[in-house]
Amino acid sequence: MDSHLASLLQKRHDLKEAWRKIKLNRYLRTKIADLGCEIESHAKTLCAQQWNNTCDEADGKMRRGSKWGLLRHLMADSDKHTRGGTQLQIERLVHKHAQDGGG
């Protein structure tokens, strides 16, 4: 969390405290909603920046195949690209073929 996000959250908290005292104030309600949207967009921007920084750091460190294999495994389907997944697919095909009366 950076200082800008912290200040936005503090402003929103202060406005909510003021709104709790005077709940009929539409201006405060709209300001709270506007700050909520601004907080959300800023948080998404920060998240994207952090992800890009993490990817850039990992790119420099992933020169060996084992780390790329781990990343590929995490991003791939769970039943594919492994020996166990291939064996499971073969067993499913054999079982389906046996049920259909093929052998």
Long-range contacts (C-beta under 8 A, 24 or more apart in sequence): 1-46, 2-46, 4-42, 5-39, 5-42, 5-43, 5-46, 8-35, 8-38, 8-39, 8-42, 9-39, 11-35, 12-36, 12-39
